[in-house]
Amino acid sequence: MPQAIVKPEELRKFCAHLKQFDSNLKEMSAKMNSHARQLATTWRDQEHQKFSEEFTQAMQPIQKLLEATEKYSQFLVRKAEAAEKYLQQK
């Protein structure tokens, strides 16, 4: 017999925290990218080119994490809705 072993309100609470984390990370990533572009206006040697490439590579996992948190948020909302629907039928 199917049962819901989850509290929808806890899923929604976690989802809210995840969305806040996502928002903060997006904001900080955008600021760091802006600072990196700004740095490029005053640092123009070969070391900067190397740094810029490494910085760009280092930021890629953050972008993947942001994409994943968006998917997780959507999943958790659907899960909470399904759990609520199930619990209301009982």
Gaussian input, Z-matrix of N, CA and C with variables (Angstrom, degrees):
# hf/3-21g

backbone

0 1
 N
 C     1     B1
 C     2     B2     1     A1
 N     3     B3     2     A2     1     D1
 C     4     B4     3     A3     2     D2
 C     5     B5     4     A4     3     D3
 N     6     B6     5     A5     4     D4
 C     7     B7     6     A6     5     D5
 C     8     B8     7     A7     6     D6
 N     9     B9     8     A8     7     D7
 C    10    B10     9     A9     8     D8
 C    11    B11    10    A10     9     D9
 N    12    B12    11    A11    10    D10
 C    13    B13    12    A12    11    D11
 C    14    B14    13    A13    12    D12
 N    15    B15    14    A14    13    D13
 C    16    B16    15    A15    14    D14
 C    17    B17    16    A16    15    D15
 N    18    B18    17    A17    16    D16
 C    19    B19    18    A18    17    D17
 C    20    B20    19    A19    18    D18
 N    21    B21    20    A20    19    D19
 C    22    B22    21    A21    20    D20
 C    23    B23    22    A22    21    D21
 N    24    B24    23    A23    22    D22
 C    25    B25    24    A24    23    D23
 C    26    B26    25    A25    24    D24
 N    27    B27    26    A26    25    D25
 C    28    B28    27    A27    26    D26
 C    29    B29    28    A28    27    D27
 N    30    B30    29    A29    28    D28
 C    31    B31    30    A30    29    D29
 C    32    B32    31    A31    30    D30
 N    33    B33    32    A32    31    D31
 C    34    B34    33    A33    32    D32
 C    35    B35    34    A34    33    D33
 N    36    B36    35    A35    34    D34
 C    37    B37    36    A36    35    D35
 C    38    B38    37    A37    36    D36
 N    39    B39    38    A38    37    D37
 C    40    B40    39    A39    38    D38
 C    41    B41    40    A40    39    D39
 N    42    B42    41    A41    40    D40
 C    43    B43    42    A42    41    D41
 C    44    B44    43    A43    42    D42
 N    45    B45    44    A44    43    D43
 C    46    B46    45    A45    44    D44
 C    47    B47    46    A46    45    D45
 N    48    B48    47    A47    46    D46
 C    49    B49    48    A48    47    D47
 C    50    B50    49    A49    48    D48
 N    51    B51    50    A50    49    D49
 C    52    B52    51    A51    50    D50
 C    53    B53    52    A52    51    D51
 N    54    B54    53    A53    52    D52
 C    55    B55    54    A54    53    D53
 C    56    B56    55    A55    54    D54
 N    57    B57    56    A56    55    D55
 C    58    B58    57    A57    56    D56
 C    59    B59    58    A58    57    D57
 N    60    B60    59    A59    58    D58
 C    61    B61    60    A60    59    D59
 C    62    B62    61    A61    60    D60
 N    63    B63    62    A62    61    D61
 C    64    B64    63    A63    62    D62
 C    65    B65    64    A64    63    D63
 N    66    B66    65    A65    64    D64
 C    67    B67    66    A66    65    D65
 C    68    B68    67    A67    66    D66
 N    69    B69    68    A68    67    D67
 C    70    B70    69    A69    68    D68
 C    71    B71    70    A70    69    D69
 N    72    B72    71    A71    70    D70
 C    73    B73    72    A72    71    D71
 C    74    B74    73    A73    72    D72
 N    75    B75    74    A74    73    D73
 C    76    B76    75    A75    74    D74
 C    77    B77    76    A76    75    D75
 N    78    B78    77    A77    76    D76
 C    79    B79    78    A78    77    D77
 C    80    B80    79    A79    78    D78
 N    81    B81    80    A80    79    D79
 C    82    B82    81    A81    80    D80
 C    83    B83    82    A82    81    D81
 N    84    B84    83    A83    82    D82
 C    85    B85    84    A84    83    D83
 C    86    B86    85    A85    84    D84
 N    87    B87    86    A86    85    D85
 C    88    B88    87    A87    86    D86
 C    89    B89    88    A88    87    D87
 N    90    B90    89    A89    88    D88
 C    91    B91    90    A90    89    D89
 C    92    B92    91    A91    90    D90
 N    93    B93    92    A92    91    D91
 C    94    B94    93    A93    92    D92
 C    95    B95    94    A94    93    D93
 N    96    B96    95    A95    94    D94
 C    97    B97    96    A96    95    D95
 C    98    B98    97    A97    96    D96
 N    99    B99    98    A98    97    D97
 C   100   B100    99    A99    98    D98
 C   101   B101   100   A100    99    D99
 N   102   B102   101   A101   100   D100
 C   103   B103   102   A102   101   D101
 C   104   B104   103   A103   102   D102
 N   105   B105   104   A104   103   D103
 C   106   B106   105   A105   104   D104
 C   107   B107   106   A106   105   D105
 N   108   B108   107   A107   106   D106
 C   109   B109   108   A108   107   D107
 C   110   B110   109   A109   108   D108
 N   111   B111   110   A110   109   D109
 C   112   B112   111   A111   110   D110
 C   113   B113   112   A112   111   D111
 N   114   B114   113   A113   112   D112
 C   115   B115   114   A114   113   D113
 C   116   B116   115   A115   114   D114
 N   117   B117   116   A116   115   D115
 C   118   B118   117   A117   116   D116
 C   119   B119   118   A118   117   D117
 N   120   B120   119   A119   118   D118
 C   121   B121   120   A120   119   D119
 C   122   B122   121   A121   120   D120
 N   123   B123   122   A122   121   D121
 C   124   B124   123   A123   122   D122
 C   125   B125   124   A124   123   D123
 N   126   B126   125   A125   124   D124
 C   127   B127   126   A126   125   D125
 C   128   B128   127   A127   126   D126
 N   129   B129   128   A128   127   D127
 C   130   B130   129   A129   128   D128
 C   131   B131   130   A130   129   D129
 N   132   B132   131   A131   130   D130
 C   133   B133   132   A132   131   D131
 C   134   B134   133   A133   132   D132
 N   135   B135   134   A134   133   D133
 C   136   B136   135   A135   134   D134
 C   137   B137   136   A136   135   D135
 N   138   B138   137   A137   136   D136
 C   139   B139   138   A138   137   D137
 C   140   B140   139   A139   138   D138
 N   141   B141   140   A140   139   D139
 C   142   B142   141   A141   140   D140
 C   143   B143   142   A142   141   D141
 N   144   B144   143   A143   142   D142
 C   145   B145   144   A144   143   D143
 C   146   B146   145   A145   144   D144
 N   147   B147   146   A146   145   D145
 C   148   B148   147   A147   146   D146
 C   149   B149   148   A148   147   D147
 N   150   B150   149   A149   148   D148
 C   151   B151   150   A150   149   D149
 C   152   B152   151   A151   150   D150
 N   153   B153   152   A152   151   D151
 C   154   B154   153   A153   152   D152
 C   155   B155   154   A154   153   D153
 N   156   B156   155   A155   154   D154
 C   157   B157   156   A156   155   D155
 C   158   B158   157   A157   156   D156
 N   159   B159   158   A158   157   D157
 C   160   B160   159   A159   158   D158
 C   161   B161   160   A160   159   D159
 N   162   B162   161   A161   160   D160
 C   163   B163   162   A162   161   D161
 C   164   B164   163   A163   162   D162
 N   165   B165   164   A164   163   D163
 C   166   B166   165   A165   164   D164
 C   167   B167   166   A166   165   D165
 N   168   B168   167   A167   166   D166
 C   169   B169   168   A168   167   D167
 C   170   B170   169   A169   168   D168
 N   171   B171   170   A170   169   D169
 C   172   B172   171   A171   170   D170
 C   173   B173   172   A172   171   D171
 N   174   B174   173   A173   172   D172
 C   175   B175   174   A174   173   D173
 C   176   B176   175   A175   174   D174
 N   177   B177   176   A176   175   D175
 C   178   B178   177   A177   176   D176
 C   179   B179   178   A178   177   D177
 N   180   B180   179   A179   178   D178
 C   181   B181   180   A180   179   D179
 C   182   B182   181   A181   180   D180
 N   183   B183   182   A182   181   D181
 C   184   B184   183   A183   182   D182
 C   185   B185   184   A184   183   D183
 N   186   B186   185   A185   184   D184
 C   187   B187   186   A186   185   D185
 C   188   B188   187   A187   186   D186
 N   189   B189   188   A188   187   D187
 C   190   B190   189   A189   188   D188
 C   191   B191   190   A190   189   D189
 N   192   B192   191   A191   190   D190
 C   193   B193   192   A192   191   D191
 C   194   B194   193   A193   192   D192
 N   195   B195   194   A194   193   D193
 C   196   B196   195   A195   194   D194
 C   197   B197   196   A196   195   D195
 N   198   B198   197   A197   196   D196
 C   199   B199   198   A198   197   D197
 C   200   B200   199   A199   198   D198
 N   201   B201   200   A200   199   D199
 C   202   B202   201   A201   200   D200
 C   203   B203   202   A202   201   D201
 N   204   B204   203   A203   202   D202
 C   205   B205   204   A204   203   D203
 C   206   B206   205   A205   204   D204
 N   207   B207   206   A206   205   D205
 C   208   B208   207   A207   206   D206
 C   209   B209   208   A208   207   D207
 N   210   B210   209   A209   208   D208
 C   211   B211   210   A210   209   D209
 C   212   B212   211   A211   210   D210
 N   213   B213   212   A212   211   D211
 C   214   B214   213   A213   212   D212
 C   215   B215   214   A214   213   D213
 N   216   B216   215   A215   214   D214
 C   217   B217   216   A216   215   D215
 C   218   B218   217   A217   216   D216
 N   219   B219   218   A218   217   D217
 C   220   B220   219   A219   218   D218
 C   221   B221   220   A220   219   D219
 N   222   B222   221   A221   220   D220
 C   223   B223   222   A222   221   D221
 C   224   B224   223   A223   222   D222
 N   225   B225   224   A224   223   D223
 C   226   B226   225   A225   224   D224
 C   227   B227   226   A226   225   D225
 N   228   B228   227   A227   226   D226
 C   229   B229   228   A228   227   D227
 C   230   B230   229   A229   228   D228
 N   231   B231   230   A230   229   D229
 C   232   B232   231   A231   230   D230
 C   233   B233   232   A232   231   D231
 N   234   B234   233   A233   232   D232
 C   235   B235   234   A234   233   D233
 C   236   B236   235   A235   234   D234
 N   237   B237   236   A236   235   D235
 C   238   B238   237   A237   236   D236
 C   239   B239   238   A238   237   D237
 N   240   B240   239   A239   238   D238
 C   241   B241   240   A240   239   D239
 C   242   B242   241   A241   240   D240
 N   243   B243   242   A242   241   D241
 C   244   B244   243   A243   242   D242
 C   245   B245   244   A244   243   D243
 N   246   B246   245   A245   244   D244
 C   247   B247   246   A246   245   D245
 C   248   B248   247   A247   246   D246
 N   249   B249   248   A248   247   D247
 C   250   B250   249   A249   248   D248
 C   251   B251   250   A250   249   D249
 N   252   B252   251   A251   250   D250
 C   253   B253   252   A252   251   D251
 C   254   B254   253   A253   252   D252
 N   255   B255   254   A254   253   D253
 C   256   B256   255   A255   254   D254
 C   257   B257   256   A256   255   D255
 N   258   B258   257   A257   256   D256
 C   259   B259   258   A258   257   D257
 C   260   B260   259   A259   258   D258
 N   261   B261   260   A260   259   D259
 C   262   B262   261   A261   260   D260
 C   263   B263   262   A262   261   D261
 N   264   B264   263   A263   262   D262
 C   265   B265   264   A264   263   D263
 C   266   B266   265   A265   264   D264
 N   267   B267   266   A266   265   D265
 C   268   B268   267   A267   266   D266
 C   269   B269   268   A268   267   D267

   B1=1.4565
   B2=1.5292
   B3=1.3360
   B4=1.4630
   B5=1.5217
   B6=1.3096
   B7=1.4574
   B8=1.5201
   B9=1.3143
   B10=1.4678
   B11=1.5201
   B12=1.3127
   B13=1.4624
   B14=1.5253
   B15=1.3067
   B16=1.4606
   B17=1.5287
   B18=1.2989
   B19=1.4598
   B20=1.5285
   B21=1.3274
   B22=1.4656
   B23=1.5286
   B24=1.3274
   B25=1.4702
   B26=1.5292
   B27=1.3362
   B28=1.4696
   B29=1.5278
   B30=1.3294
   B31=1.4674
   B32=1.5243
   B33=1.3262
   B34=1.4697
   B35=1.5307
   B36=1.3183
   B37=1.4654
   B38=1.5340
   B39=1.3332
   B40=1.4604
   B41=1.5228
   B42=1.3252
   B43=1.4582
   B44=1.5333
   B45=1.3047
   B46=1.4696
   B47=1.5269
   B48=1.3289
   B49=1.4709
   B50=1.5303
   B51=1.3184
   B52=1.4624
   B53=1.5298
   B54=1.3204
   B55=1.4678
   B56=1.5261
   B57=1.3243
   B58=1.4645
   B59=1.5252
   B60=1.3201
   B61=1.4638
   B62=1.5221
   B63=1.3232
   B64=1.4590
   B65=1.5321
   B66=1.3059
   B67=1.4623
   B68=1.5297
   B69=1.3242
   B70=1.4680
   B71=1.5225
   B72=1.3204
   B73=1.4603
   B74=1.5272
   B75=1.3288
   B76=1.4666
   B77=1.5238
   B78=1.3191
   B79=1.4647
   B80=1.5289
   B81=1.3160
   B82=1.4651
   B83=1.5293
   B84=1.3177
   B85=1.4668
   B86=1.5246
   B87=1.3179
   B88=1.4649
   B89=1.5266
   B90=1.3244
   B91=1.4699
   B92=1.5251
   B93=1.3269
   B94=1.4663
   B95=1.5199
   B96=1.3204
   B97=1.4634
   B98=1.5249
   B99=1.3145
   B100=1.4596
   B101=1.5288
   B102=1.3256
   B103=1.4723
   B104=1.5240
   B105=1.3204
   B106=1.4678
   B107=1.5281
   B108=1.3387
   B109=1.4731
   B110=1.5232
   B111=1.3150
   B112=1.4639
   B113=1.5308
   B114=1.3108
   B115=1.4581
   B116=1.5258
   B117=1.3108
   B118=1.4685
   B119=1.5298
   B120=1.3207
   B121=1.4686
   B122=1.5225
   B123=1.3275
   B124=1.4685
   B125=1.5209
   B126=1.3123
   B127=1.4723
   B128=1.5204
   B129=1.3288
   B130=1.4590
   B131=1.5241
   B132=1.3000
   B133=1.4696
   B134=1.5321
   B135=1.3293
   B136=1.4657
   B137=1.5230
   B138=1.3025
   B139=1.4708
   B140=1.5216
   B141=1.3161
   B142=1.4617
   B143=1.5239
   B144=1.3121
   B145=1.4680
   B146=1.5247
   B147=1.3209
   B148=1.4706
   B149=1.5322
   B150=1.3290
   B151=1.4641
   B152=1.5297
   B153=1.3192
   B154=1.4590
   B155=1.5265
   B156=1.3140
   B157=1.4672
   B158=1.5234
   B159=1.3254
   B160=1.4693
   B161=1.5272
   B162=1.3201
   B163=1.4605
   B164=1.5295
   B165=1.3272
   B166=1.4662
   B167=1.5269
   B168=1.3108
   B169=1.4709
   B170=1.5284
   B171=1.3188
   B172=1.4675
   B173=1.5269
   B174=1.3126
   B175=1.4617
   B176=1.5342
   B177=1.3119
   B178=1.4662
   B179=1.5293
   B180=1.3284
   B181=1.4739
   B182=1.5311
   B183=1.3138
   B184=1.4641
   B185=1.5240
   B186=1.3180
   B187=1.4641
   B188=1.5315
   B189=1.3183
   B190=1.4704
   B191=1.5279
   B192=1.3247
   B193=1.4618
   B194=1.5237
   B195=1.3185
   B196=1.4614
   B197=1.5281
   B198=1.3049
   B199=1.4676
   B200=1.5277
   B201=1.3106
   B202=1.4683
   B203=1.5235
   B204=1.3281
   B205=1.4640
   B206=1.5228
   B207=1.3197
   B208=1.4648
   B209=1.5309
   B210=1.3136
   B211=1.4705
   B212=1.5279
   B213=1.3400
   B214=1.4640
   B215=1.5225
   B216=1.3218
   B217=1.4638
   B218=1.5199
   B219=1.3162
   B220=1.4648
   B221=1.5231
   B222=1.3248
   B223=1.4629
   B224=1.5299
   B225=1.3276
   B226=1.4628
   B227=1.5244
   B228=1.3164
   B229=1.4665
   B230=1.5299
   B231=1.3208
   B232=1.4794
   B233=1.5284
   B234=1.3181
   B235=1.4682
   B236=1.5273
   B237=1.3238
   B238=1.4657
   B239=1.5252
   B240=1.3270
   B241=1.4664
   B242=1.5236
   B243=1.3202
   B244=1.4669
   B245=1.5267
   B246=1.3133
   B247=1.4685
   B248=1.5225
   B249=1.3274
   B250=1.4659
   B251=1.5251
   B252=1.3139
   B253=1.4628
   B254=1.5259
   B255=1.3179
   B256=1.4612
   B257=1.5313
   B258=1.3203
   B259=1.4638
   B260=1.5263
   B261=1.3177
   B262=1.4646
   B263=1.5266
   B264=1.3282
   B265=1.4629
   B266=1.5208
   B267=1.3066
   B268=1.4722
   B269=1.4984
   A1=108.83
   A2=117.81
   A3=119.94
   A4=111.54
   A5=114.86
   A6=119.62
   A7=109.18
   A8=114.96
   A9=120.64
   A10=108.10
   A11=116.37
   A12=120.79
   A13=106.81
   A14=113.78
   A15=120.87
   A16=107.62
   A17=115.44
   A18=120.11
   A19=107.29
   A20=116.77
   A21=119.54
   A22=113.06
   A23=116.62
   A24=119.09
   A25=111.51
   A26=116.96
   A27=120.03
   A28=110.91
   A29=116.34
   A30=119.80
   A31=110.17
   A32=115.68
   A33=119.80
   A34=111.34
   A35=116.28
   A36=120.71
   A37=110.07
   A38=116.30
   A39=119.92
   A40=110.33
   A41=116.19
   A42=121.05
   A43=110.48
   A44=117.32
   A45=120.85
   A46=110.56
   A47=116.71
   A48=120.30
   A49=110.46
   A50=116.29
   A51=120.85
   A52=110.61
   A53=116.29
   A54=119.95
   A55=111.14
   A56=117.17
   A57=120.32
   A58=110.08
   A59=116.63
   A60=121.60
   A61=109.95
   A62=115.92
   A63=122.20
   A64=110.67
   A65=115.89
   A66=120.96
   A67=111.47
   A68=116.00
   A69=120.36
   A70=111.37
   A71=116.08
   A72=120.40
   A73=111.09
   A74=117.16
   A75=120.52
   A76=110.42
   A77=115.37
   A78=120.12
   A79=111.26
   A80=116.47
   A81=120.13
   A82=111.36
   A83=117.45
   A84=121.03
   A85=110.39
   A86=116.06
   A87=120.08
   A88=110.69
   A89=116.55
   A90=120.21
   A91=110.87
   A92=116.65
   A93=119.50
   A94=111.19
   A95=117.36
   A96=120.18
   A97=110.77
   A98=116.32
   A99=120.78
   A100=110.90
   A101=116.38
   A102=120.31
   A103=110.90
   A104=116.82
   A105=120.58
   A106=110.56
   A107=116.49
   A108=119.34
   A109=110.63
   A110=115.78
   A111=120.68
   A112=110.17
   A113=117.13
   A114=121.65
   A115=110.86
   A116=116.05
   A117=120.89
   A118=112.49
   A119=117.18
   A120=119.19
   A121=112.33
   A122=116.81
   A123=119.61
   A124=113.45
   A125=117.17
   A126=121.26
   A127=107.30
   A128=116.59
   A129=119.64
   A130=114.62
   A131=119.53
   A132=119.50
   A133=111.29
   A134=115.62
   A135=120.96
   A136=112.11
   A137=116.31
   A138=118.93
   A139=110.80
   A140=116.23
   A141=118.46
   A142=110.55
   A143=116.51
   A144=120.24
   A145=110.20
   A146=116.06
   A147=120.83
   A148=110.45
   A149=115.27
   A150=119.82
   A151=110.67
   A152=116.34
   A153=121.25
   A154=111.51
   A155=116.51
   A156=120.48
   A157=111.21
   A158=116.65
   A159=120.16
   A160=111.08
   A161=116.44
   A162=120.62
   A163=110.08
   A164=115.84
   A165=120.47
   A166=110.58
   A167=116.89
   A168=120.63
   A169=111.16
   A170=116.45
   A171=120.17
   A172=111.59
   A173=117.22
   A174=121.01
   A175=112.39
   A176=118.05
   A177=120.92
   A178=113.58
   A179=119.63
   A180=118.16
   A181=112.75
   A182=116.37
   A183=119.15
   A184=109.35
   A185=116.94
   A186=120.63
   A187=110.50
   A188=116.67
   A189=119.87
   A190=110.74
   A191=116.55
   A192=120.48
   A193=110.25
   A194=117.18
   A195=120.48
   A196=111.31
   A197=116.46
   A198=120.14
   A199=110.54
   A200=116.32
   A201=120.73
   A202=111.22
   A203=118.05
   A204=119.77
   A205=110.66
   A206=117.38
   A207=120.61
   A208=109.87
   A209=116.51
   A210=120.53
   A211=110.90
   A212=116.85
   A213=120.36
   A214=110.44
   A215=116.72
   A216=120.48
   A217=110.77
   A218=116.22
   A219=120.58
   A220=110.92
   A221=116.71
   A222=121.07
   A223=110.88
   A224=116.59
   A225=120.25
   A226=111.92
   A227=117.23
   A228=120.41
   A229=109.63
   A230=116.31
   A231=119.88
   A232=110.84
   A233=116.82
   A234=121.65
   A235=110.29
   A236=117.28
   A237=121.21
   A238=110.46
   A239=116.76
   A240=120.45
   A241=111.24
   A242=116.37
   A243=120.28
   A244=110.75
   A245=117.19
   A246=120.76
   A247=110.49
   A248=117.01
   A249=120.04
   A250=110.87
   A251=115.86
   A252=120.46
   A253=110.12
   A254=116.29
   A255=120.83
   A256=110.64
   A257=116.88
   A258=120.75
   A259=111.90
   A260=118.17
   A261=121.36
   A262=111.68
   A263=116.84
   A264=121.13
   A265=111.65
   A266=117.23
   A267=120.62
   A268=111.30
   D1=126.87
   D2=-179.96
   D3=-66.62
   D4=147.80
   D5=176.81
   D6=-149.76
   D7=156.73
   D8=178.69
   D9=-99.06
   D10=114.42
   D11=177.75
   D12=-110.19
   D13=59.78
   D14=-179.95
   D15=-160.36
   D16=147.53
   D17=175.41
   D18=-100.40
   D19=114.74
   D20=-178.12
   D21=-54.08
   D22=-37.15
   D23=-179.36
   D24=-65.36
   D25=-32.20
   D26=177.45
   D27=-71.73
   D28=-37.03
   D29=174.94
   D30=-61.87
   D31=-45.70
   D32=-179.83
   D33=-64.77
   D34=-38.09
   D35=178.67
   D36=-63.58
   D37=-47.22
   D38=178.34
   D39=-62.75
   D40=-40.90
   D41=179.32
   D42=-60.55
   D43=-40.34
   D44=177.65
   D45=-63.06
   D46=-42.18
   D47=177.26
   D48=-64.31
   D49=-40.71
   D50=179.86
   D51=-64.34
   D52=-41.80
   D53=178.28
   D54=-65.42
   D55=-37.78
   D56=177.69
   D57=-66.13
   D58=-42.64
   D59=175.93
   D60=-58.25
   D61=-46.98
   D62=179.48
   D63=-58.54
   D64=-46.58
   D65=-179.88
   D66=-62.27
   D67=-45.67
   D68=179.11
   D69=-62.65
   D70=-42.92
   D71=-179.02
   D72=-66.34
   D73=-40.20
   D74=176.73
   D75=-61.25
   D76=-45.14
   D77=-179.52
   D78=-62.40
   D79=-46.76
   D80=-179.36
   D81=-66.74
   D82=-38.74
   D83=178.24
   D84=-63.35
   D85=-43.34
   D86=178.81
   D87=-62.63
   D88=-41.05
   D89=178.30
   D90=-63.82
   D91=-44.18
   D92=-179.63
   D93=-64.97
   D94=-40.34
   D95=177.20
   D96=-63.27
   D97=-39.81
   D98=177.43
   D99=-63.82
   D100=-43.99
   D101=178.06
   D102=-63.50
   D103=-38.35
   D104=179.24
   D105=-65.30
   D106=-41.43
   D107=177.23
   D108=-64.92
   D109=-39.44
   D110=179.13
   D111=-64.60
   D112=-41.00
   D113=178.51
   D114=-60.25
   D115=-35.00
   D116=-178.82
   D117=-62.94
   D118=-19.60
   D119=179.46
   D120=-76.37
   D121=-18.94
   D122=-178.46
   D123=-118.76
   D124=-11.45
   D125=-179.96
   D126=-119.53
   D127=107.20
   D128=-169.62
   D129=-124.84
   D130=14.76
   D131=-178.22
   D132=-90.33
   D133=-175.97
   D134=-178.18
   D135=-63.87
   D136=-33.41
   D137=178.78
   D138=-63.40
   D139=-34.48
   D140=177.59
   D141=-65.34
   D142=-42.22
   D143=178.51
   D144=-57.51
   D145=-45.63
   D146=178.80
   D147=-63.00
   D148=-46.70
   D149=178.65
   D150=-58.74
   D151=-46.04
   D152=-177.46
   D153=-60.10
   D154=-43.24
   D155=178.39
   D156=-64.56
   D157=-43.66
   D158=179.69
   D159=-67.14
   D160=-38.89
   D161=178.76
   D162=-62.90
   D163=-44.46
   D164=178.77
   D165=-60.41
   D166=-43.45
   D167=178.31
   D168=-65.00
   D169=-38.72
   D170=-179.50
   D171=-67.23
   D172=-28.27
   D173=-179.03
   D174=-80.29
   D175=-18.33
   D176=-177.64
   D177=-60.08
   D178=-43.94
   D179=177.36
   D180=-62.55
   D181=-29.87
   D182=177.59
   D183=-65.74
   D184=-41.73
   D185=177.54
   D186=-62.47
   D187=-41.17
   D188=177.96
   D189=-64.21
   D190=-39.05
   D191=177.34
   D192=-62.70
   D193=-42.50
   D194=178.35
   D195=-61.54
   D196=-40.91
   D197=177.31
   D198=-63.72
   D199=-40.71
   D200=-179.85
   D201=-67.49
   D202=-42.10
   D203=-178.89
   D204=-64.96
   D205=-32.71
   D206=176.47
   D207=-64.29
   D208=-44.87
   D209=178.20
   D210=-64.67
   D211=-42.13
   D212=179.32
   D213=-62.35
   D214=-41.44
   D215=179.47
   D216=-60.01
   D217=-46.95
   D218=179.41
   D219=-62.21
   D220=-42.14
   D221=178.39
   D222=-61.53
   D223=-45.12
   D224=-177.74
   D225=-65.20
   D226=-36.97
   D227=176.95
   D228=-63.07
   D229=-46.52
   D230=178.50
   D231=-61.99
   D232=-41.76
   D233=179.99
   D234=-63.00
   D235=-43.55
   D236=179.16
   D237=-63.69
   D238=-42.40
   D239=178.72
   D240=-62.98
   D241=-43.34
   D242=179.29
   D243=-64.97
   D244=-41.29
   D245=179.52
   D246=-65.21
   D247=-42.37
   D248=178.30
   D249=-62.24
   D250=-44.02
   D251=179.46
   D252=-60.73
   D253=-44.73
   D254=179.57
   D255=-62.96
   D256=-45.92
   D257=-177.43
   D258=-66.82
   D259=-30.10
   D260=178.20
   D261=-71.98
   D262=-25.10
   D263=-179.86
   D264=-77.56
   D265=-20.05
   D266=-177.26
   D267=-71.40

